[in-house]
Amino acid sequence: SISKIHIYFPDPWPKKKHSRNRLFRPSMTRWLARVLEPGGCVFVRTDNVPYFEQMKIVFMGDPEFTPIETPDYLKKIKTDFECYFNKQGIETNYASFEWNPISRSEIEDFTKQK
């Protein structure tokens, strides 16, 4: 099991016809749940706002993932490309999620609320 997964700047596949190639789809959270230990975290970042919104939707659609604050020390670590684009005024979007497995009945309750 893994305690932390960092996914920074995955290819956004911005063209609509290519969006099926995106890493973040509903099935992504199930894959992450298979490798994360309970209480494990996923840290994501991107400079593509539409893709960032899709990432959040994917995680919020899974009742076992809870949004958490991205720690400041992680925000201070920058990739070379991130620094380059930040200097051009392109902001980085951060999101973090914690995985806590829940029972089948809790999943059914979550599904009924939607």
Secondary structure, 3 states (H helix, E strand, C coil): CEEEEEEECCCCCCCHHHHHHCCCCHHHHHHHHHHEEEEEEEEEEECCHHHHHHHHHHHHCCCCEEEECCCHHHHCCCCHHHHHHHHCCCCCEEEEEEECCCCHHHHHHHHHHC
